[in-house]
């Protein structure tokens, strides 16, 4: 491996490490947005923001090799998307979303 490749590899490992360290706080931010989305005064803006951040985080998990959390984030995103189109289904989706957030938190903590 030449010096440039080694330098780039070290940079990627640093980025991966920093992302993994920040992941629990990012998941906590998702939970906070979910709690806001449950409040009529913040809905639907908080839900849109939650879906956007979940989408971004799902991709980042994959980029940094955290496959299980990435799959859970994609699952969460798939639960949120229909709510943006039909908010009336919030009551039926709420338990699944909360459970997926819990599972995502546990998965991130385990990695």
N, C-alpha and C positions, 0 to 999 in steps of 0.2 A: 504494500500500500504506500503510495507516495505521500508527501507531506500535506498536499492540499486535500487529498481524500481523508487522511487521518484527522485533519483539522475540521473538515465538514462532518465527519462521523462524531467527533467530540461535541460539536455544536448541536447536532441532532440529539445526542444523548442528554445534553444539558436541557434542551427544550422538552424532551420526554419526561425528565425528572421533575422539572418545574411544573409541567402540566399535571403530573400525577400528584404532586404535593397540593396543588390548587383545586383538584377535582372535588374533594369533599365540600369545599366552600361553594363551588359552582352548583353542586347538587342541592345544597342548602338554599341557595338563591332560587332554584327552581321550586322548591317546596314553598318558599316565601311567596313567590309569584302565584302559586296555586292557591294558597290561602287568601291572597288578595283577589284572585279571580272568583272566589266564592262569595265575595262581597258585592252586592248589587251596584254599589257606587263605583266600583273599579272595573266592573265587567262591561264591555268585552275587551277593553284595552289591555288589562293584565293577562287575559287569556291569549291575546295575539302575541304579546311579549313573551309569554311562557312558551308558546309554540315555536316562536323564532329562536329563542335561546336553546330550547330542547333540540331543535334541528341542528343548530350550530355545534352543540355539545356532542350530539350523536356522531357527527362527522369527525370531530376532534378525537373522540375516543378511538374510532377506527384508525385514524392517522397515526396515533401514538400506540397502537397495538393493544388497546384495552377492549378486546372483542366482546366479552360478556356485558360490561357496562354499555358498550355501543349498541348492542342488540336491545338492551332494556330501554335505552334512550329512544331508539327507533320505535319500539313498541309504545312508549309514552307518546311520542309524536303522532303515531297512528290513532291513538285514543283521543288526542286533542283536536286533530284536524276536523272531524265531523262536528265538534262543538262550535267551531267557528261558523259553520254553515247552518247548523240547527241547534242554537243554544238551549232549546227546550229539552234536549236530551241530557242536560247536565246532571240531573238527579240520577239517572241510570248509569252514567259513566263515572261519577264521582268516586265510588268505592274502588273501581278498577284503577283509576288514576292514582289515588292515594296508595293503593297496594303496590303499584309499579314504582312509585317514588320511593317507598320503603325498601323495595327489593333493589332498586338502583343504588340507594345509599349503602346498603349492606355490601353490594358487589364492589362498589368503589372502595369501601373500607378494607375489603379483603385483598385488593390489588395493591 
